[in-house]
Amino acid sequence: MDIKLIALDLDGTLLTTDKRLTDENRDALRNAADKGIEIVPCTGRFYLGIPDIVRELDFIHYAVTINGAEVLDLRKGTVIYGSDIPLDTALYLNDMFEDMGIAHDAYVQSRGYMERRFLDRIEDHLPDPIYCRTLRSMREPVDDLRTFLTDLGKDIQKIQIFTHDLEILRNTGRYIAGNFPDLIATSSLKNNLEINNADANKGAALNALTDYLGISTDNTMAFGDGGNDLPMLRAAGISVAMGNSLQILKDEADFVTLTHDQSGVAYIINKLLRGEL
């Protein structure tokens, strides 16, 4: 099996529940990189929101961020691929979420912004205390998100909503699918919905990166656990669903590995390097 690139979701995949990179996963990635395989984080986070324990790995040369809204060549400091939501569309959605009273944020120019009133009380909208701490550390507070985005005048990389009410998430996802053909709504957590330009998904990003590198997607392996990982798993030559994945990923993947807390990434990579796949 001639794998030249391994694409990895982070939260729920490479990282444990408490956002650690296990020694087993780190060693497996290092061994794969030593074999000439490119290791590529593929995340809904913006680049500076990727934990230091991942960004500081010296063998990582490329990154897919913001669900595919941005693909980076880290050595050159350049953007390989990008696809944003038009500002007027983003403002319409912002107003809709504002009317619904839902906590929401926006990613623009590779940074995340959220109104202070939501950020200060994010526990009211998310049940996971670990993710609440992570989110609070990754968002810059603003007084009024609409005014901030309007004044900035840039297109938006991602809009995200958070709520305990799963029916609101389902209905919003259906509304986006039915009314905005140029957008895609996916989830990376049980209690969020992430809205991107339809061309900004991890599958399109993986294709853009392999074109840039001059390799075939047949020579790629991808790991994921959430709905935003599905396009990437479908695009990859070999797809791997985590043991903690959504069932749809397990049903479609070529392999199902152990959970993210059991170093499931290392389990499959070690098999790959031993020629057991």
N, C-alpha and C positions, 0 to 999 in steps of 0.2 A: 504494500500500500504506500504509494509515493505522495505523502503529505508534505506540502511546502509551506502551509500557513495554517495556524490554529487561531480561530476567532472565539473570544470568550466573553460572555456576559459577566458582569461582576456581582451585583447583589443577588443573592440566592443561587449563585453558580460558583464563581471562583472564591468569593468571600463567604465566611461563615455567618451565622445569624448575628453574632456580635461584631461583624465587620473585620474579622481577622483573616490574614492569609496564612494558612497552615504551612508548617515546614514541608509537609509532603507535597502540597501543591507547588510551593516555591521551587523545591528541588526538581520536580517533574518538568516544570516550565524551563528551568535552567538546562536540564539535560536535553530537552527538545531543541532549545535555541542552539546548544552546542552542536547539534546535528544539522544546523542550517535552516531550521524551521522558524519562520517568522511568528512571533507571539503577538496577537493583536487584541487589546481590550476593546470590547464593543458594548457600550453602556448608554443608558439614558441620561447619565450625568454629563455636565460640561467638563472640559478637560481639567481645570483646576479643582473640580469637585471629586476627581478620582483620588482615592486615598494615597498618601505618600508611599505606603508600603507597596503599591503597584507602580506609581509614577517613577519611583526611584530604581526600579529594576532596569539595569543598564542594557539589557538585550531587547527592550521594547522600542521599536523604531516607528511604529504607526499606531494610530488610535482612531476608532470610530466612536464619536460622541453624540449626545443629544438624540439618541435613537436613529442616527444616520443623517441628521441634519448637517453634520460636519465630519469630514474625514481628514485627518492630519498626518503630514509627513513630519515627524518630530525632529528629525535630524536637520531638515532644511527650514523648519519653522513655517511651513506653507500649508495652505488648505488645498487638498486634492479635489474635494467634492463638497458641495453644499446645496441645500434646498430649503427655503424659508416659507413661512406663512406671510402673505401680504399684510401690511400694517392695518388696512381698513378691515380686513376679515378678522384679524386678531382683536381689534377694538370692539367689533360687533360681539364676538364671543365673550370678551371681558365684560361687556355690559350685560349680556345674558346671565353670566355666572354671578355678577353683582346683584342682579334682580332676584336671583334664586337664593342668595345668601350663602353661597358655597365658597369655601376657601380655595383660592386659585393663585397661580403664579405665572411668570413668563420668563423665558430664556431669550436673551438678546445679546449679540456680540459675545457669546460664550460666558455669560454670567446669568445668575438667577435672581429674580426680584419678586418680592411679595410684600403686600401691604402690612404694615406694622401690627395692625389690629388682628390679623390672622396669624402672623408669625408669633406674636406674644402668647397666643392661646391655641397653638397648633394641636395640643393634646385633645382639644374639643372635637377635632376633625379626624384624628388618626389614633388608632389604638396601640400602636407599637412604640413604646418609649424609646427604644434604640433608634428607630427611624426618625422619631421626632427630634432627637438630639442631632442626628445627622443632618436633617433638613434645616434645622435652625442654624447650623454652622455653615451651610452652603447658600443661604439666601441673604441678599442685601435688602434691608427694610426700606420701604418708601411709604410716604403718607397716602398717596393716591396713585394707584398703578396706571390708570387710564391717562392721567395728566403726565406722568413720567414717560410713558411710551409715546404719547403724542409729541411731547417736547423733544424726545430723542430722535423721532422720525425715521427709525430703522425698521425693516421687516423683522419678523419674530421667528425664532428657531423652534420654540415649543411653548405650548400652553398646557398647564396641568391643573387638575382639580382634585380635591381630597374630601372625602366624606365617609362617615360610618354607614350611610344609607346606600346599600348596594343596588337598590332599585333605581336610585338617581343615577348611579354610574351606568347601569344598563340602558336606561332610557336616553341618557345623554349620548352614549355611544351609538344608539340607533338613530338618534336625531342627526348626529354628525354624518353618519353613513348615508342617510336618506336625503340630506340637504346640501352637503358639501362634498361633491365628488373629487375635489382636488385636495381633500384632507383625509387623514387616517387617524383613527382613535384606537389606542391599545392600552393595556395595563401592564405594569411591572410589579405592582403590589395588589393586594386584595382590595385596598381602599383608595386607589387612585385611578385616574384616567388621563392619558397623555395624548395630546393632539399635536400632530405634525403635518407638514406638507406631505401629500401622498408619495412623493418621490423621496422623502426623507424617512426611509426605513432601513433596518439593519441589513436586509437582503440587497437592496439597491446599493447601499454603501459598500458591502462586501464585493459586489460586482465591479463597482468603480475602483476599488483598491486593487483587485486582481488585474483589471485592465491596466492600471497604472504600473503594476509590477511586472506585467507581461507573463502572468501565469494563468492557468485554467482553474476555474472554480472546482473542477473535478479533483484538483489537488489540494482542496481545503477541508478542514474539519471545524465544526462549530458546536459550541456548548451553550445551552440556555435552559431557562426554567419558566419564563413568563410569556404572556401573549405578544409582547414587543419583540421577542426573540424568534417567533415563528417564521417571519420572512427570511431571516438569516439561516435558520436550519433548513428551510426549503431551498435556499440558494447554494448551500455548501455541498461539496461532494460527499462528505460523511457527516451525518447529523447525530448529536448526542443530547438526550434529555436527561436532566438531573432526576434523582430519585424523588425529589420534592417538587418536581415540575407539575404544571397543569396537565391534565389527562390528554388534552389534544396534542401536546408535544410528545408525550410518551407514545401515543398512537401512531404518530407520523415519523418519529425518529428511527434511525438505523440501529441505535443502541440506547439503552437506558442504563445509567450508571448509579452509583451510590449518591447520597444526598450531599448538599454543600457542606454540611457539618461533619461529613465522613470523608472529606477530600475526594469526592467523586470525580473531579477533574483529573487528579493524579492517577486514580485507578485506571482510567481509560488511556491516558497518555503513556503510562508505563507499559500497558499492554501493547500499544502501538509501537513503542520503541523496542519492545522485545519481539516484535513480529508476530504477535498472537491475535491480531484482528484480521 
